[in-house]
Amino acid sequence: NANMMATGSTAGLVIKPNTSHTIGGVTQNASGSGVFNLLFGKNIRLTGANPTLSISGQSYTVINGLGTATSSGDGTLQGMRGNLAGYYALGSNIDATATSGWNAGAGFTPIADGSQFTGVFNGLGNNISNLYISSPSSTVSTQNTGLFYKIGTGGNVSNLGINSGTVRSLGTPGAIGSLAGINDGTILKSNSFANVSSASGTEAVGGLVGINNGTIKYSFAVGSVTGGTSTAAIGGLIGVNTANVTESYAAGNVLAGTNSGGVGINPRGIGGLIGYSEGAVSGVYANGSVTVSGDGQGVGGLIGFGNSLTLSKAYATGNIEVAGSAQNVGGLIAETFNSSVTDAYATGNIQVGGTGTEVGSFVGLHRNNTISNAYSTGQITLGSGSTQGFYGSSNSTGSFSASFWNTTSSGLSTAPNKSGITGITGSQMQTLSTFSSVGWSTTTWGQVRGQNSDFPVLGVGHSALYLRLVSSSSTYGSTPTLTYKLYNNDIAGIEAIGYRLSGTPSWKITQSGTAVAATTLTATSSAGIYSLTYASGLQHRHGQLCLWVNPVARRSDPLRRGEWRLGVHRFCGYQYHRSVEWWWPIESG
């Protein structure tokens, strides 16, 4: 994908995914699934006075204006409430600064206020900035707060960013999130940098969504999330999750007032990512801090309370601090019940000012089911009380398998009273074979020198690896042999070990973006872009290595006659690029 812009008064765009065309005997498919996908970081802008958009034969209303506090059905953002089942697209970035003066200080009225949005909203990679929503103190638990009041079943929001703003409630809504109070539909490739806060006694506070009963994929929240006293189910991304969350993260700090979280008959929790979670959660992480200003219960670096939860490929790096006393605190997850956790780790430190009960560097209380292929490294500091190290409660009836904790960094060397957990030193943790020898998959786990203290990492959220070609040359008429290594930087850096690139790289040649059949480069070949494609078990999507072939006029040089030269050019995300200079054999004269 590349950024696209159409500025004419009636300029528009027609997108027909899953269609194909054939040039030069080669068929190009737009999509194998018939779904329009927009690459992260790219956008489509339709900024004319009367733009048009059609995707898969469906016409969209293109929104380029904020509207007014009373807008309805006028093609603006606030006006979407006039048709809650429509198809909408954001044609450009929208500055919502004016919303801070709307509705006597209440700001933007949530889309579908008091109802639900069952339509489609495609942000096209564009952003809303300076959004202001402040629901009044009269807000009660039957009301929600967010850009969308509720995304209903069948509703879909994608490719949308809230670049900045404040979403808060002075009352106690049933759910509050910057993007949506409740999501029963689908949220894809959407994000928010807005700060979210709610008054004391609120349940279901999330950086992106308050309550998720639908699907959230490839999304994140970066803003801070703040709850007052006695807040329950508060998370950096989601307050309460009952469904599916995939490849998403939270980077903002979470702060809850005293007596927040909840245990016993109402274990709702506080988490860096999710406060309370059921369902399936995979490929996620949180790296913000989690803080409780007084006493707290059910506090986790990633998830507060997991109930019938399946969690895999997850980690948390943020520190946890409870100013008062605390019960059920875990570096990754505070408490589990009938839940399984596989391939996960926690590295944050835990500090409890008062008495700490059931505090563990990975999990506080684990009941039923299994935690496997997991490790923790964080140090636990308690005003009083004791800990088992990896887990907090001696009443943890769940089983553990192939799991470790760092006795060096944690300062805890006491052997746990559970099988399946082993205390090892920091140097042992920096050796990947320590983990692979007990069955950890090296296609799931790897090691990047210089990252995560050289401890194992998952293919979730870490800095990109850089595939760098080893310099080589080949004469005209032959296919160059390419060899490569993975590094933690595009230039210099340290070689990343423990990774495997699956499959055999293959050449695909294009000329001006069109595939051609030729795979052997000759002196008469035209310049083009050559792609070396591969797949890595540590990546969620395929990468591509592009070779730019630039014909350069040069007098004959016996040392460089007919030679390929490979050099660093640039990289972009999970795509790795190298430049190639093609030295033409021009005779001197």
C-alpha positions as CSV (number, residue, x, y, z in Angstrom):
1,N,0.0,0.0,0.0
2,A,1.0,3.6,-0.6
3,N,-0.6,6.8,0.6
4,M,-3.3,8.0,-1.8
5,M,-5.0,11.4,-2.3
6,A,-7.7,12.7,-4.5
7,T,-8.4,16.4,-4.2
8,G,-10.8,17.2,-7.1
9,S,-14.3,18.4,-6.2
10,T,-15.9,15.1,-7.2
11,A,-12.8,13.0,-7.2
12,G,-13.3,9.5,-5.8
13,L,-12.0,6.0,-5.5
14,V,-13.4,2.6,-6.5
15,I,-11.8,-0.4,-4.8
16,K,-12.6,-3.9,-6.0
17,P,-10.7,-6.4,-3.9
18,N,-10.5,-10.0,-5.1
19,T,-10.6,-8.9,-8.8
20,S,-7.7,-9.7,-11.0
21,H,-6.0,-8.6,-14.2
22,T,-3.4,-10.2,-16.5
23,I,-0.5,-8.5,-18.1
24,G,2.3,-10.3,-20.0
25,G,0.8,-13.7,-19.2
26,V,1.0,-13.1,-15.5
27,T,-2.2,-12.7,-13.4
28,Q,-2.2,-10.3,-10.5
29,N,-4.7,-10.9,-7.8
30,A,-5.7,-7.8,-5.7
31,S,-6.6,-10.0,-2.8
32,G,-7.0,-13.7,-2.0
33,S,-9.9,-13.1,0.4
34,G,-11.9,-10.4,-1.2
35,V,-11.3,-8.0,1.7
36,F,-9.8,-4.6,1.4
37,N,-6.8,-4.2,3.6
38,L,-4.9,-1.0,4.4
39,L,-1.3,-1.2,5.5
40,F,-0.5,0.3,8.9
41,G,0.8,3.8,8.6
42,K,-0.8,4.4,5.2
43,N,-3.9,6.5,4.5
44,I,-6.3,7.4,1.7
45,R,-7.5,11.0,1.6
46,L,-10.5,12.1,-0.4
47,T,-10.6,15.8,0.4
48,G,-12.8,17.2,-2.4
49,A,-16.1,19.0,-1.8
50,N,-18.1,16.0,-3.0
51,P,-15.9,13.0,-2.9
52,T,-17.0,9.4,-3.6
53,L,-15.9,6.1,-2.4
54,S,-16.9,2.5,-3.3
55,I,-15.5,-0.6,-1.8
56,S,-16.6,-4.0,-3.1
57,G,-19.6,-2.4,-4.8
58,Q,-20.7,-0.6,-1.6
59,S,-20.9,3.2,-1.6
60,Y,-19.6,5.1,1.4
61,T,-20.4,8.5,2.8
62,V,-17.1,10.3,3.0
63,I,-16.7,12.4,6.1
64,N,-14.4,15.4,6.0
65,G,-16.0,17.6,8.6
66,L,-16.5,17.6,12.4
67,G,-20.0,19.1,12.2
68,T,-21.6,21.0,15.0
69,A,-23.0,20.0,18.4
70,T,-26.5,19.5,16.8
71,S,-25.4,17.9,13.5
72,S,-27.4,14.9,12.3
73,G,-27.4,13.2,8.9
74,D,-25.3,16.0,7.3
75,G,-22.3,13.9,6.3
76,T,-20.2,15.0,9.3
77,L,-18.6,13.1,12.1
78,Q,-21.2,14.2,14.7
79,G,-23.9,13.9,12.1
80,M,-23.3,10.1,11.8
81,R,-26.0,9.7,14.5
82,G,-28.5,10.4,11.8
83,N,-28.0,6.9,10.3
84,L,-26.5,4.3,12.7
85,A,-26.5,1.5,10.0
86,G,-24.8,3.5,7.3
87,Y,-21.4,3.0,5.6
88,Y,-18.9,5.8,6.4
89,A,-15.3,6.6,5.7
90,L,-13.0,9.3,7.1
91,G,-11.7,11.2,4.1
92,S,-9.1,13.2,5.9
93,N,-7.8,14.1,9.4
94,I,-10.3,15.9,11.6
95,D,-9.5,18.4,14.3
96,A,-12.1,18.1,17.0
97,T,-10.8,21.0,19.2
98,A,-14.2,22.7,19.0
99,T,-15.8,19.8,20.9
100,S,-14.4,21.1,24.2
101,G,-17.0,24.0,24.0
102,W,-20.0,21.9,23.0
103,N,-23.0,20.9,25.1
104,A,-22.3,23.1,28.1
105,G,-18.9,21.4,28.6
106,A,-20.1,17.8,27.9
107,G,-18.3,17.9,24.5
108,F,-18.9,15.5,21.6
109,T,-22.0,13.4,21.9
110,P,-21.1,9.7,21.5
111,I,-22.2,8.3,18.1
112,A,-25.3,6.1,18.7
113,D,-25.8,7.8,22.1
114,G,-28.4,5.6,24.0
115,S,-28.4,3.1,21.1
116,Q,-25.9,1.2,19.0
117,F,-23.9,1.6,15.7
118,T,-24.4,-1.4,13.4
119,G,-22.9,0.2,10.3
120,V,-19.4,0.3,8.9
121,F,-16.8,3.0,9.6
122,N,-13.5,2.9,7.8
123,G,-11.0,5.5,8.9
124,L,-8.9,4.9,5.8
125,G,-5.8,5.5,8.0
126,N,-6.9,9.0,9.0
127,N,-7.1,10.5,12.5
128,I,-9.3,12.4,14.8
129,S,-7.4,14.8,17.1
130,N,-8.3,16.8,20.2
131,L,-11.5,14.9,20.8
132,Y,-13.3,16.0,24.0
133,I,-16.0,14.0,25.7
134,S,-17.0,14.7,29.3
135,S,-20.1,12.9,30.4
136,P,-21.8,14.7,33.4
137,S,-22.0,13.6,37.0
138,S,-25.5,12.4,36.4
139,T,-24.2,9.6,34.2
140,V,-25.3,6.2,35.6
141,S,-24.4,2.5,35.0
142,T,-27.0,2.2,32.2
143,Q,-25.1,4.7,30.1
144,N,-21.8,4.4,28.2
145,T,-19.1,6.9,27.2
146,G,-16.8,7.0,24.1
147,L,-16.5,8.1,20.5
148,F,-19.0,5.3,19.9
149,Y,-21.6,4.8,22.6
150,K,-21.9,1.1,21.5
151,I,-20.7,-0.8,18.5
152,G,-23.5,-3.3,18.0
153,T,-23.4,-6.8,16.5
154,G,-22.4,-6.5,12.9
155,G,-20.9,-3.1,13.4
156,N,-17.4,-2.6,12.1
157,V,-14.8,0.1,12.8
158,S,-11.4,-0.1,11.1
159,N,-8.3,1.9,10.2
160,L,-9.2,4.7,12.6
161,G,-7.0,6.7,14.9
162,I,-7.8,9.0,17.8
163,N,-4.6,11.0,17.7
164,S,-5.2,13.0,20.9
165,G,-8.0,14.0,23.3
166,T,-9.7,13.5,26.6
167,V,-12.6,11.1,27.2
168,R,-13.9,11.2,30.8
169,S,-16.9,10.8,32.9
170,L,-17.8,12.8,36.0
171,G,-20.4,10.1,36.9
172,T,-20.3,6.3,36.9
173,P,-21.1,5.0,33.4
174,G,-21.6,1.3,32.7
175,A,-18.5,1.4,30.4
176,I,-16.1,4.0,29.2
177,G,-13.4,3.8,26.5
178,S,-11.9,6.4,24.1
179,L,-13.1,4.5,20.9
180,A,-16.2,2.8,22.3
181,G,-18.0,2.3,25.6
182,I,-19.1,-1.2,24.5
183,N,-18.0,-3.2,21.4
184,D,-20.2,-6.1,20.3
185,G,-18.9,-5.9,16.7
186,T,-15.5,-5.8,15.2
187,I,-12.6,-3.3,15.7
188,L,-9.6,-3.7,13.4
189,K,-6.4,-1.7,13.0
190,S,-7.6,1.1,15.2
191,N,-5.8,3.1,17.9
192,S,-6.1,5.8,20.4
193,F,-3.7,8.3,22.2
194,A,-6.5,9.9,24.1
195,N,-6.5,9.9,27.9
196,V,-9.4,8.2,29.6
197,S,-10.7,8.7,33.2
198,S,-13.8,8.1,35.2
199,A,-15.2,8.9,38.7
200,S,-15.1,6.7,41.7
201,G,-17.1,3.5,41.6
202,T,-17.0,3.0,37.9
203,E,-16.7,-0.5,36.5
204,A,-15.3,-1.3,33.0
205,V,-12.8,1.5,32.1
206,G,-10.5,0.9,29.1
207,G,-8.0,2.9,27.1
208,L,-9.7,1.9,23.9
209,V,-12.9,0.0,24.9
210,G,-14.8,-0.3,28.1
211,I,-16.4,-3.7,27.5
212,N,-15.5,-5.9,24.6
213,N,-18.0,-8.7,23.7
214,G,-16.8,-8.8,20.0
215,T,-13.5,-8.9,18.2
216,I,-10.5,-6.6,18.5
217,K,-7.5,-7.2,16.3
218,Y,-4.3,-5.2,15.4
219,S,-5.3,-2.3,17.7
220,F,-3.7,-0.4,20.5
221,A,-4.1,2.4,23.1
222,V,-1.3,4.7,24.3
223,G,-3.1,7.2,26.5
224,S,-3.3,7.1,30.3
225,V,-6.2,5.4,32.0
226,T,-7.3,6.7,35.4
227,G,-10.0,5.5,37.7
228,G,-11.2,7.0,41.0
229,T,-11.6,5.1,44.3
230,S,-13.3,1.7,44.2
231,T,-12.8,1.3,40.5
232,A,-13.3,-2.2,39.1
233,A,-12.2,-3.8,35.8
234,I,-9.8,-1.1,34.6
235,G,-7.3,-1.8,31.8
236,G,-4.9,0.0,29.5
237,L,-6.8,-1.3,26.4
238,I,-10.0,-2.9,27.7
239,G,-11.9,-2.8,31.0
240,V,-13.9,-6.0,30.6
241,N,-13.3,-8.6,27.8
242,T,-15.6,-11.6,27.2
243,A,-14.5,-12.4,23.7
244,N,-11.5,-12.2,21.4
245,V,-8.4,-10.0,21.4
246,T,-5.6,-10.6,18.9
247,E,-2.3,-8.9,18.2
248,S,-3.0,-5.7,20.2
249,Y,-1.3,-3.8,23.0
250,A,-1.4,-1.0,25.5
251,A,1.4,1.4,26.2
252,G,-0.3,3.9,28.6
253,N,0.0,4.0,32.4
254,V,-3.0,2.7,34.4
255,L,-3.8,4.5,37.7
256,A,-6.6,3.4,40.1
257,G,-7.7,4.9,43.4
258,T,-7.7,3.1,46.7
259,N,-9.9,0.0,47.2
260,S,-9.9,-0.7,43.5
261,G,-9.8,-4.1,41.7
262,G,-12.0,-6.4,43.8
263,V,-11.5,-10.0,45.0
264,G,-13.7,-12.6,46.5
265,I,-17.3,-12.5,45.1
266,N,-16.5,-9.6,42.7
267,P,-13.0,-10.2,41.3
268,R,-12.9,-7.7,38.5
269,G,-9.2,-6.6,38.5
270,I,-6.8,-4.0,37.3
271,G,-4.5,-4.7,34.4
272,G,-2.0,-3.0,32.1
273,L,-4.0,-4.4,29.2
274,I,-7.3,-5.8,30.5
275,G,-8.9,-5.5,33.9
276,Y,-11.1,-8.6,33.7
277,S,-11.0,-11.1,30.8
278,E,-12.6,-14.2,29.6
279,G,-12.4,-15.5,26.0
280,A,-9.3,-15.9,23.9
281,V,-6.4,-13.4,24.0
282,S,-3.3,-13.9,21.9
283,G,-0.3,-11.9,20.6
284,V,-0.7,-9.1,23.1
285,Y,1.4,-7.0,25.5
286,A,1.4,-4.1,27.9
287,N,4.4,-2.0,28.8
288,G,2.9,0.8,30.9
289,S,3.0,1.0,34.7
290,V,0.0,-0.1,36.9
291,T,-0.4,2.0,40.0
292,V,-3.0,1.9,42.9
293,S,-2.9,5.0,45.1
294,G,-4.1,3.1,48.2
295,D,-5.2,-0.5,48.9
296,G,-5.7,-2.7,45.8
297,Q,-6.8,-6.2,44.9
298,G,-6.4,-8.2,41.7
299,V,-3.6,-6.1,40.1
300,G,-1.7,-7.5,37.1
301,G,0.9,-6.2,34.7
302,L,-1.2,-7.5,31.8
303,I,-4.5,-8.8,33.1
304,G,-6.2,-8.4,36.5
305,F,-8.5,-11.4,36.6
306,G,-8.7,-14.2,34.1
307,N,-11.9,-16.4,34.2
308,S,-12.2,-19.2,31.7
309,L,-9.5,-17.4,29.8
310,T,-7.1,-18.8,27.1
311,L,-4.0,-16.6,27.0
312,S,-1.1,-17.2,24.7
313,K,1.9,-15.3,23.3
314,A,1.7,-12.4,25.8
315,Y,4.0,-10.3,28.0
316,A,4.1,-7.4,30.3
317,T,7.1,-5.2,31.1
318,G,5.6,-2.4,33.3
319,N,6.1,-2.0,37.0
320,I,3.3,-2.4,39.5
321,E,3.0,-0.3,42.6
322,V,0.3,-0.5,45.3
323,A,0.7,2.3,47.9
324,G,-1.3,0.5,50.6
325,S,-1.9,-3.2,51.2
326,A,-2.6,-5.6,48.3
327,Q,-4.1,-9.0,47.7
328,N,-3.6,-11.0,44.5
329,V,-0.9,-9.3,42.5
330,G,1.0,-10.7,39.6
331,G,3.6,-9.4,37.2
332,L,1.6,-10.8,34.3
333,I,-1.8,-11.7,35.7
334,A,-3.2,-11.3,39.2
335,E,-5.6,-14.2,39.4
336,T,-6.7,-17.0,37.2
337,F,-9.6,-19.4,37.4
338,N,-10.2,-22.2,34.9
339,S,-7.7,-20.5,32.6
340,S,-4.7,-21.6,30.6
341,V,-1.6,-19.4,30.0
342,T,1.0,-20.5,27.4
343,D,4.1,-18.8,26.1
344,A,4.2,-15.7,28.2
345,Y,6.5,-13.6,30.4
346,A,6.6,-10.7,32.8
347,T,9.6,-8.5,33.6
348,G,8.2,-5.7,35.7
349,N,9.0,-5.1,39.4
350,I,6.3,-5.2,42.0
351,Q,6.2,-2.9,45.1
352,V,3.5,-3.0,47.8
353,G,3.8,-0.4,50.5
354,G,1.7,-2.3,53.1
355,T,1.0,-6.0,53.6
356,G,1.3,-8.1,50.5
357,T,-0.9,-11.2,50.2
358,E,-0.7,-13.7,47.3
359,V,1.9,-11.6,45.4
360,G,3.9,-13.3,42.6
361,S,6.3,-12.1,40.0
362,F,4.2,-13.9,37.3
363,V,0.8,-14.7,38.9
364,G,-0.7,-14.0,42.2
365,L,-3.3,-16.8,42.5
366,H,-3.6,-19.6,39.9
367,R,-6.6,-21.9,40.3
368,N,-7.2,-24.8,37.9
369,N,-5.8,-25.4,34.4
370,T,-2.1,-24.9,33.4
371,I,0.5,-22.2,33.1
372,S,3.3,-23.4,30.7
373,N,6.3,-22.1,28.9
374,A,6.5,-18.9,31.0
375,Y,9.0,-16.9,32.9
376,S,9.3,-13.9,35.2
377,T,12.2,-11.7,36.2
378,G,10.7,-8.9,38.4
379,Q,11.7,-8.1,41.9
380,I,9.0,-8.1,44.6
381,T,9.2,-5.6,47.5
382,L,6.6,-5.9,50.3
383,G,6.1,-3.7,53.3
384,S,5.2,-7.0,55.1
385,G,4.2,-10.5,54.0
386,S,5.9,-13.2,51.9
387,T,5.8,-14.5,48.4
388,Q,6.5,-17.8,46.6
389,G,8.4,-16.1,43.9
390,F,6.9,-17.0,40.5
391,Y,3.5,-17.3,42.0
392,G,2.1,-15.7,45.1
393,S,-0.4,-18.0,46.8
394,S,0.3,-21.4,48.3
395,N,-3.4,-22.1,47.6
396,S,-2.6,-22.1,43.8
397,T,-4.2,-25.3,42.8
398,G,-3.4,-25.0,39.1
399,S,-0.5,-26.8,37.5
400,F,2.7,-25.4,36.1
401,S,4.9,-26.7,33.3
402,A,8.3,-25.7,31.9
403,S,8.3,-22.3,33.7
404,F,11.1,-20.3,35.2
405,W,11.9,-17.3,37.3
406,N,15.1,-15.3,37.5
407,T,16.6,-15.8,40.9
408,T,19.3,-13.1,40.2
409,S,17.1,-10.2,39.2
410,S,14.2,-11.1,41.5
411,G,16.4,-11.6,44.6
412,L,14.2,-14.7,45.4
413,S,16.1,-18.0,45.5
414,T,13.7,-20.0,47.6
415,A,12.5,-23.1,45.7
416,P,8.7,-23.0,45.1
417,N,6.5,-25.7,46.5
418,K,5.2,-26.6,43.0
419,S,6.6,-28.8,40.3
420,G,7.0,-27.3,36.8
421,I,8.7,-24.1,38.1
422,T,12.5,-23.7,38.2
423,G,14.5,-20.9,39.6
424,I,17.5,-20.1,37.4
425,T,20.2,-17.4,37.3
426,G,20.3,-14.4,35.0
427,S,23.1,-16.0,32.9
428,Q,21.1,-19.2,32.5
429,M,18.1,-17.1,31.3
430,Q,20.3,-15.6,28.6
431,T,20.9,-19.0,27.1
432,L,18.1,-20.0,24.7
433,S,18.9,-23.7,25.1
434,T,17.8,-23.5,28.7
435,F,14.3,-23.1,27.4
436,S,14.4,-25.1,24.2
437,S,15.7,-28.1,26.1
438,V,12.3,-28.4,28.0
439,G,10.2,-28.0,24.9
440,W,9.9,-24.3,24.2
441,S,9.4,-23.8,20.4
442,T,12.2,-21.8,18.7
443,T,9.7,-20.6,16.1
444,T,7.7,-19.0,18.9
445,W,10.6,-17.8,21.1
446,G,13.8,-16.2,20.1
447,Q,16.6,-14.1,21.4
448,V,17.8,-10.6,20.2
449,R,21.1,-9.5,21.7
450,G,20.7,-6.1,23.2
451,Q,17.0,-6.4,23.8
452,N,15.1,-7.5,26.9
453,S,18.3,-8.0,28.8
454,D,19.1,-10.8,26.3
455,F,16.3,-12.9,27.8
456,P,14.0,-14.8,25.4
457,V,11.4,-12.8,23.5
458,L,8.2,-13.6,21.7
459,G,7.4,-12.4,18.2
460,V,4.9,-10.0,19.7
461,G,5.6,-6.2,19.7
462,H,9.4,-6.2,19.9
463,S,11.5,-4.0,17.7
464,A,11.8,-5.1,14.1
465,L,14.6,-7.5,13.2
466,Y,16.7,-6.5,10.2
467,L,17.4,-8.9,7.5
468,R,20.8,-7.9,6.1
469,L,22.3,-9.4,3.0
470,V,25.9,-10.6,3.1
471,S,27.8,-8.7,0.4
472,S,28.4,-10.8,-2.7
473,S,28.6,-10.5,-6.5
474,S,27.6,-12.4,-9.6
475,T,28.3,-12.0,-13.3
476,Y,25.6,-11.2,-15.9
477,G,23.4,-14.0,-17.0
478,S,23.4,-15.8,-13.7
479,T,21.2,-15.6,-10.7
480,P,23.1,-14.2,-7.7
481,T,23.3,-16.3,-4.6
482,L,22.0,-14.3,-1.7
483,T,22.9,-15.1,1.9
484,Y,21.6,-13.1,4.8
485,K,21.6,-12.8,8.6
486,L,19.3,-11.2,11.1
487,Y,20.4,-8.3,13.3
488,N,18.9,-6.0,15.9
489,N,19.8,-2.9,13.9
490,D,19.8,-2.0,10.2
491,I,23.5,-0.9,10.4
492,A,26.0,-2.5,12.8
493,G,24.2,-3.9,15.8
494,I,24.3,-7.5,17.0
495,E,23.3,-10.6,15.2
496,A,20.0,-12.0,16.5
497,I,20.2,-15.7,17.3
498,G,17.5,-18.3,17.9
499,Y,15.4,-17.2,14.9
500,R,14.6,-19.2,11.8
501,L,13.3,-18.0,8.4
502,S,11.0,-20.7,7.2
503,G,10.6,-21.6,3.5
504,T,13.0,-21.1,0.6
505,P,13.5,-17.6,-0.7
506,S,12.4,-17.2,-4.3
507,W,12.9,-14.5,-6.9
508,K,10.0,-12.6,-8.4
509,I,10.8,-9.9,-10.9
510,T,8.7,-6.9,-11.7
511,Q,9.0,-4.0,-14.2
512,S,7.3,-0.8,-13.2
513,G,5.2,-2.7,-10.7
514,T,4.1,-5.4,-13.2
515,A,5.2,-9.0,-12.8
516,V,7.0,-10.6,-15.7
517,A,8.0,-14.1,-16.4
518,A,11.8,-13.6,-16.5
519,T,13.8,-14.8,-13.5
520,T,17.3,-14.6,-15.0
521,L,18.9,-11.2,-15.2
522,T,20.8,-10.4,-18.4
523,A,22.6,-7.4,-19.8
524,T,19.5,-6.5,-21.8
525,S,17.1,-6.7,-18.8
526,S,15.3,-3.5,-17.9
527,A,15.6,-1.9,-14.5
528,G,12.9,-3.0,-12.0
529,I,12.2,-4.1,-8.5
530,Y,13.2,-7.6,-7.5
531,S,11.6,-9.2,-4.5
532,L,13.0,-11.9,-2.3
533,T,10.0,-13.2,-0.3
534,Y,10.2,-15.3,2.8
535,A,8.2,-16.1,6.0
536,S,9.4,-16.1,9.6
537,G,7.7,-18.0,12.4
538,L,8.3,-15.0,14.6
539,Q,6.4,-12.6,12.5
540,H,2.7,-12.3,12.1
541,R,2.8,-11.5,8.5
542,H,5.1,-12.1,5.6
543,G,8.0,-9.8,4.9
544,Q,9.5,-8.8,1.6
545,L,13.0,-7.9,0.6
546,C,13.1,-5.6,-2.4
547,L,16.1,-5.2,-4.7
548,W,16.4,-2.0,-6.7
549,V,18.3,-2.5,-9.9
550,N,19.8,0.7,-11.2
551,P,21.7,0.7,-14.5
552,V,24.8,2.9,-14.1
553,A,26.9,4.0,-17.0
554,R,30.6,3.3,-16.2
555,R,33.8,2.8,-18.1
556,S,35.2,-0.6,-18.3
557,D,36.8,-1.8,-15.1
558,P,38.3,-5.3,-15.1
559,L,37.7,-5.6,-11.4
560,R,34.1,-4.7,-11.6
561,R,33.1,-5.8,-15.1
562,G,29.6,-7.4,-15.1
563,E,29.2,-7.4,-11.3
564,W,26.3,-7.2,-8.8
565,R,27.0,-5.1,-5.8
566,L,24.7,-5.3,-2.7
567,G,24.5,-2.4,-0.2
568,V,22.2,-1.2,2.5
569,H,19.4,1.0,1.1
570,R,16.5,1.3,3.6
571,F,14.0,-0.6,5.6
572,C,10.3,-0.1,6.5
573,G,8.6,-1.9,9.3
574,Y,8.6,-5.7,8.7
575,Q,9.9,-5.0,5.1
576,Y,13.6,-5.2,4.5
577,H,15.2,-3.3,1.6
578,R,18.6,-3.5,0.0
579,S,19.9,-1.6,-3.0
580,V,21.7,-3.2,-5.9
581,E,23.9,-1.3,-8.3
582,W,24.1,-2.8,-11.8
583,W,27.5,-2.1,-13.4
584,W,27.1,-2.0,-17.2
585,P,30.1,-3.4,-19.2
586,I,30.6,-0.3,-21.4
587,E,33.8,-0.2,-23.4
588,S,36.2,2.7,-23.0
589,G,36.7,4.9,-26.0
